Structure formats: C-alpha cells, structure tokens
Amino acid sequence: MHWLTILLIGVAANLDNLGISVSYGLKSTRIPFVSNLVIAAISMICAYIPIIAGEFMSQFISETVANYIGGLLIIFLGGKCIVESFYPKTTEVAVRVDSTFTKVISHPELADTNDDQIISFKESILLGLALAMNCLAMGLGAGFTGASPLLTTLSIGVFSLLSISVGIKIGSKISDNRIGKYSNSIAGIILILIGIYEIFV
C-alpha cells in the first residue's frame, strides 16, 4: 500500500486550491460548503479516471517499468509546477474573444464572475475544473505506480475540502498572499520527491 504517495499526492494536488482560496479570503469572497464540495468532487473525478487508466495500462508492462513511468510522469509534473512558479500567468487585458470558461481555466482567481463575493454553485463548477487540471496528469502517474484508485481519490477530495476551508480563513486574516506565491513551487518539490520515492524505493 503506497500510503506516503497517497497522502502526499493529496497534499500536492491541493496546494493550488490553498493559494487560490487564500486570495479569495483576502478579497472577503466566500466559498460556501456546497461549492467547496462541488470543487472537491470535480477534483476526485478528474483524478479517478486517469488513475484507472494508468492502472489499466500498467498491466501490460512489468511492475518496475510501470513504477518508472509513473515516477517520471510525477517528476515531470513537479518540474512543470516549479517552472510555472517562475513564469506566472499574466491576466490578458484585451481578451474579448475569451469565454468565461477559458478565463477561469487560465485564471482560477477570476471565478467570481459576477463579483458578488460568493462562489456560487455554477461558479464552483468552473473553479473546480480550473483547479482539477493538475489532477489529470497526477492521477495517471499515480495509476502507473500502483497507488489505490479509491484511496488516492479520497485523499485528493479530503485535502481539497480542507485546503479551501483553511485557505479562506487564512486569507481573511492576512494582508499578503505569500502562500499563493509559493504554492506551485512547494507542490512541485513534493511531486518530485514522490516521483523519486516511487522510482527508487
């Protein structure tokens, strides 16, 4: 049982959630429990499907090769997170052709589309999809390493709920989103360590 991998994937998959929710807390934007549940559910779905796919594909290769593939995928994703932390996305000023969906996927902090300081059910779906993108590649890598699909998915869901709840509370009490600035780098380091662990342990 890959307990360490399961727990760390749950944490790494949700550091973005923590950073984004802190930014919402800074703006006094609320994420109701139902919206938080929707975001967690989307993350779980986006993780579960690729985990199953990775597990299925790993049946056709040896366990050692599967661990290498899974570990390298997770390391690659970790490296990508670190690179992105040095080259953050900038909000386009004149993007009239972009749909609301595209804008929120690119910039999750813009999910409160009507500026009412509450993430509604509809907005939570957009935010959930934006935050769940990392779960796709992460889930595939986890599937190759043999991590339990059910437990890994539950770990991602539980940490999603916790990270958003905690992030909103932290954001409401601070004046600077330092967590958001470093969330990608921290997630990247954790993912690289997971990948190394899966390859060599």
C-alpha positions as CSV (number, residue, x, y, z in Angstrom):
1,M,0.0,0.0,0.0
2,H,1.5,3.3,-1.1
3,W,0.4,5.3,1.9
4,L,3.0,8.0,1.7
5,T,2.4,8.5,-2.0
6,I,-1.4,8.7,-1.5
7,L,-1.1,11.3,1.3
8,L,1.5,13.4,-0.5
9,I,-0.5,13.4,-3.8
10,G,-3.5,14.6,-1.8
11,V,-1.4,17.5,-0.4
12,A,0.4,18.4,-3.7
13,A,-2.8,18.3,-5.7
14,N,-4.4,20.9,-3.5
15,L,-1.7,23.4,-2.8
16,D,-3.1,25.4,-5.7
17,N,-6.5,25.3,-4.0
18,L,-4.9,26.6,-0.8
19,G,-3.3,29.5,-2.6
20,I,-6.4,30.4,-4.7
21,S,-8.7,30.2,-1.6
22,V,-6.3,32.5,0.3
23,S,-6.6,35.1,-2.5
24,Y,-10.4,34.8,-2.2
25,G,-10.2,35.2,1.6
26,L,-8.1,38.4,1.1
27,K,-11.0,39.8,-1.1
28,S,-13.6,38.6,1.5
29,T,-15.1,36.2,-1.1
30,R,-16.9,33.3,0.5
31,I,-16.9,29.7,-0.8
32,P,-20.0,28.0,0.7
33,F,-19.7,24.4,1.9
34,V,-21.8,23.1,-1.1
35,S,-19.5,24.9,-3.6
36,N,-16.5,23.5,-1.7
37,L,-18.0,20.0,-2.1
38,V,-18.5,20.6,-5.8
39,I,-14.9,21.6,-6.3
40,A,-13.7,18.5,-4.3
41,A,-16.0,16.2,-6.3
42,I,-14.7,17.5,-9.6
43,S,-11.1,17.0,-8.4
44,M,-11.9,13.5,-7.4
45,I,-13.5,12.7,-10.8
46,C,-10.6,14.3,-12.7
47,A,-8.2,12.2,-10.6
48,Y,-10.0,8.9,-10.5
49,I,-10.4,8.4,-14.3
50,P,-6.7,8.8,-15.2
51,I,-5.7,6.7,-12.1
52,I,-7.8,3.9,-13.5
53,A,-6.4,4.5,-17.0
54,G,-2.8,4.4,-15.6
55,E,-3.6,1.2,-13.6
56,F,-5.0,-0.4,-16.7
57,M,-2.0,0.4,-18.9
58,S,0.4,-0.7,-16.2
59,Q,-1.0,-4.3,-16.6
60,F,0.8,-4.6,-19.9
61,I,4.3,-3.8,-18.6
62,S,6.4,-5.0,-15.7
63,E,5.9,-3.5,-12.2
64,T,9.4,-2.0,-12.3
65,V,8.8,-0.3,-15.7
66,A,5.3,0.9,-14.5
67,N,6.9,2.5,-11.4
68,Y,9.5,4.2,-13.6
69,I,6.8,5.6,-15.9
70,G,4.6,6.7,-13.1
71,G,7.5,8.2,-11.2
72,L,8.8,10.1,-14.2
73,L,5.4,11.4,-15.0
74,I,5.0,12.8,-11.5
75,I,8.6,14.2,-11.6
76,F,7.8,15.9,-14.9
77,L,4.6,17.4,-13.5
78,G,6.6,18.6,-10.4
79,G,9.2,20.3,-12.7
80,K,6.4,21.9,-14.6
81,C,4.9,23.4,-11.4
82,I,8.3,24.8,-10.4
83,V,8.9,26.3,-13.8
84,E,5.4,27.9,-13.8
85,S,6.1,29.4,-10.4
86,F,8.9,31.5,-12.0
87,Y,6.8,32.3,-15.1
88,P,3.4,33.0,-13.7
89,K,0.4,33.5,-16.0
90,T,-0.4,37.1,-16.5
91,T,-4.0,38.3,-17.0
92,E,-4.7,39.5,-20.5
93,V,-6.2,43.0,-20.6
94,A,-7.9,42.8,-24.0
95,V,-9.3,39.3,-24.4
96,R,-12.7,39.9,-25.7
97,V,-12.8,36.6,-27.6
98,D,-12.2,34.5,-24.5
99,S,-15.2,32.9,-23.0
100,T,-15.8,33.0,-19.2
101,F,-14.8,29.3,-19.1
102,T,-11.4,30.0,-20.8
103,K,-10.7,32.9,-18.5
104,V,-11.4,30.9,-15.3
105,I,-9.5,27.9,-16.5
106,S,-6.5,30.2,-17.1
107,H,-7.0,32.3,-14.0
108,P,-8.9,30.5,-11.2
109,E,-8.8,33.6,-9.1
110,L,-11.4,35.1,-11.6
111,A,-14.1,32.5,-10.9
112,D,-16.3,35.0,-9.0
113,T,-17.7,36.2,-12.4
114,N,-20.5,38.4,-11.0
115,D,-18.3,40.0,-8.3
116,D,-20.8,39.3,-5.5
117,Q,-18.1,37.9,-3.2
118,I,-19.7,34.4,-3.1
119,I,-18.6,31.5,-5.3
120,S,-22.0,30.1,-6.4
121,F,-22.8,26.6,-7.5
122,K,-22.2,27.5,-11.2
123,E,-19.0,29.3,-10.4
124,S,-17.8,26.4,-8.3
125,I,-18.0,24.1,-11.3
126,L,-15.8,26.5,-13.3
127,L,-13.4,26.9,-10.4
128,G,-13.4,23.1,-9.8
129,L,-12.4,22.4,-13.4
130,A,-9.7,25.0,-13.3
131,L,-8.2,23.6,-10.1
132,A,-8.5,20.0,-11.2
133,M,-6.3,20.2,-14.3
134,N,-3.2,19.0,-12.4
135,C,-5.2,16.0,-11.1
136,L,-5.3,14.6,-14.7
137,A,-1.5,14.1,-15.1
138,M,-1.0,13.4,-11.4
139,G,-3.7,10.7,-11.5
140,L,-2.1,9.0,-14.5
141,G,1.2,8.9,-12.8
142,A,-0.3,7.5,-9.6
143,G,-2.1,4.8,-11.5
144,F,1.2,3.6,-13.0
145,T,2.8,3.4,-9.6
146,G,0.0,1.1,-8.3
147,A,-1.5,3.6,-5.8
148,S,-5.0,2.6,-4.8
149,P,-7.5,4.5,-7.1
150,L,-10.1,4.7,-4.3
151,L,-7.8,5.9,-1.5
152,T,-5.9,8.3,-3.7
153,T,-9.1,9.8,-5.0
154,L,-10.4,10.1,-1.4
155,S,-7.1,11.7,-0.3
156,I,-7.4,14.3,-3.0
157,G,-11.1,15.0,-2.1
158,V,-10.4,15.4,1.6
159,F,-7.4,17.6,1.2
160,S,-9.4,19.7,-1.4
161,L,-12.1,20.4,1.2
162,L,-9.6,21.2,3.9
163,S,-7.3,23.4,1.8
164,I,-10.1,25.6,0.6
165,S,-11.7,25.9,4.1
166,V,-8.3,26.7,5.7
167,G,-7.2,29.0,2.8
168,I,-10.3,31.2,3.1
169,K,-9.8,31.6,6.9
170,I,-6.1,32.4,6.4
171,G,-6.9,34.9,3.7
172,S,-9.4,36.7,5.8
173,K,-6.7,37.3,8.5
174,I,-3.7,38.3,6.5
175,S,-2.8,41.1,4.1
176,D,-0.4,39.4,1.7
177,N,-0.9,36.1,-0.2
178,R,2.5,34.6,0.4
179,I,1.1,31.1,0.3
180,G,-0.3,31.7,-3.2
181,K,3.1,32.9,-4.4
182,Y,4.9,29.8,-3.3
183,S,2.2,27.1,-3.7
184,N,3.3,26.0,-7.2
185,S,7.0,25.7,-6.1
186,I,6.1,23.7,-2.9
187,A,3.7,21.4,-4.9
188,G,6.5,20.9,-7.5
189,I,9.0,19.9,-4.9
190,I,6.6,17.5,-3.2
191,L,5.7,15.9,-6.6
192,I,9.4,15.5,-7.5
193,L,10.0,13.8,-4.1
194,I,7.0,11.5,-4.7
195,G,8.4,10.5,-8.2
196,I,11.9,9.8,-6.8
197,Y,10.3,7.8,-4.0
198,E,8.3,5.7,-6.4
199,I,11.2,5.0,-8.7
200,F,13.9,4.2,-6.1
201,V,12.0,2.8,-3.0
